[in-house]
Amino acid sequence: MLRIRIITALILAPIAIGGIFFLPPLGFAVFTGVAVAIGAWEWANMAGLTHQVARVAYGVFVALVLYALIQTQALPVLWLALVWWLACFWLVSRYPRNTELWQAVPLRALMGLLVLVPAWVGLNHMRTGPFLFGEVSNNHLMILYVFCVVWVADIGAYFAGRAFGKAKLAPHVSPGKSWAGVWGGLVAVAALAVIVSQLAGATMQNTVLLLVASLITGAVSVLGDLLESMMKRFRGIKDSSQLLPGHGGIMDRIDSLTAAIPVFALLVTQLGWLAAGEL
């Protein structure tokens, strides 16, 4: 299994790096849109759309929604995402109670839209909007940073959870996650924010603001992971799909990012580092 995971990662890594960091804005939008549409195909199964035709139709519908949003303002979508992820905190914290509120297939399909569409909007907003933080004005570095926030939070959570993880975070949703893991992940994110601020030549005020924004983003990323775990647990499936040998599906790889990206994009825009505008 480890060998398969490594081979898959070695194949996917250059594709992901090339698509995210070397394509022009329109190519970036198409590349990320394809990834989101595949994620939607996987979400359809979690929503209860088990027939292949229905799953493909849902993926196509999500792709059409993305196309319709190409010329839209990003901020309203990002504010909607913030409200959505606050609501997810309530949903996840109460599971398995209140599942009757969202167990209907259409509602779970709608949840997929609220997860996937703002993530795409936020990612493309960060790719195209004028950006400046300290002495850095490279949008690709901003995108890399939010990825690193999620990765560092995950790594910190892994080691802190193994060492101190007795109190479970959400035992009915993801038994392996602990409060110690959350705090360990946030400590790692805080260190990342301080280091990056210094490398970017940021002022003390901006360093503190980036620290706060990064901690919020890191905390929200946990919700992205927990929400997908809740949906899979409700459906009784282990992975979102078997599309990536040894890794499960695309949603299994981007669940945390779907929450982190729109929230971070909103925060850096409100802080004035990223200009608001159309995608």
Secondary structure, DSSP 8 states (H G I E B T S, - for coil): -HHHHHHHHHHHHHHHHHHHHSS-HHHHHHHHHHHHHHHHHHHHHHHT--SHHHHHHHHHHHHHHHHHTTTSBHHHHHHHHHHHHHHHHHHHHHTTTTGGGT-SHHHHHHHHHHHHHHHHHHHHHHHHS-B-BTTB--HHHHHHHHHHHHHHHHHHHHHHHHHH--SEEETTTEEEEEHHHHHHHHHHHHHHHHHHHHHTT--HHHHHHHHHHHHHHHHHHHHHHHHHHHHHHHHT-SSS-SSBTTTB-HHHHHHHHHHHHHHHHHHHHHTTSB---B-
